[in-house]
Amino acid sequence: MVDRAWWGGLPWYTGLMTNEFTAIVEPAEEGGFWAYCPELPGANGQGETVEEALDDLAAADELMLTLLRDEGIKRASATAKRQTVRVGRSAVTSSGICLPTVASS
């Protein structure tokens, strides 16, 4: 099997990454709502309803993550190996500490 993430140094994003972010939603002065994620400065959304603002925020978050990933990959050296780090609550220890898991991709 070809390791596509490594082959040719090209990014092979499949769009399968999922995660949850904090959304702060506030009324906009001009009407409607605006939303942002403290974890992703610069990404925000707006809409006439809270749902529209959250949908717009989700699209902005995905765009920001894609941009950050692609820019980071461009800066990697020719000898760098790309791997995936999964972060989530599936690796919580008995003491409640969340440990990231690392898997080659």
N, C-alpha and C positions, 0 to 999 in steps of 0.2 A: 504494500500500500504506500502511495506517495504521501509524504508529509507536506501537504499543500501550503501550510502556513510558513514553512521553511523554504520551499521550492521557489527559486527566483527572487526571494526577498519581497514578494508581493503580499499585500494584505488580503486575506481571504475571509472577510467578514460575512457570515451567513445570516445575520439578523436574528439569531436564536438567543442572544443574551437577554435575560430578564433580571430585574431587580426592583426594589421598592425604594422610593425617595420620599422625603418629607415635603409636603406641599403646604405653603402658607398662602391662603386666599384672603384678599382684602377688597372691600368696595373701592371702585375707582372714582375719583372726584368727578369725572365727566359722565359717570353712569356705568353700569356693568361691573365687572370684577377683573382683577388682575391677580396672578399667582406666580410664585417663584419657589425654587428649591434651595435651601441653604447649602446643600451639598454640591450644587452646581452653579456657582456664581456666573451671572451673565445669561442664564437661560430663564426665560419668563414667558408667561402666557396671558392672554386677555380674552374676554368674551362677554356677551350680554348676560349670560347665566354662569353660575358656578361650574356647571358641567362643561360648558364651552371653554371656560378659562382653564379647567383641568385638562381637557383634550388638547388645547393649544400648548399648554405646558408640557404635556407628555411628548408631543412632537418636537418641541424645542429641546427637551432633555435628550431625546434620541439623537437629534442633530448635533448637539454639543458633544455627546459621548463619541459619536462617529468622528467628528472633527478632531477631538483630542487624541483618539486612538490613531487616526491616520497621520496626524502631525508627529506623534511620538514614534510611529513606525518609520517615517521618513528620516528621522534623526538617528535611528539605530545604525550601528556600524555594520559593515559587511559580514563580520564574523559573529554577530549577535544571533542568538536563537530565540525565537518567539515561543512563549508558553502561555498557558491560561491559568489564572488564579481564580478559583470560585470562592466567593465570600457569601456566607449565609448562615442561617441558624441550624443547618443540618449537622454541623460539627460542634455542637455545644457540649462542653465537658460537664462532669457532675458538679463542678463548682460554679457553673454558669458562664464560663469563659468561652467565647466564640472563637474557634480556631479556623483559619482559612485552609482550604485544601488546594493542593497544586496538582494539576494534571497536564501532561503534554498534549498539545493540539496539533 
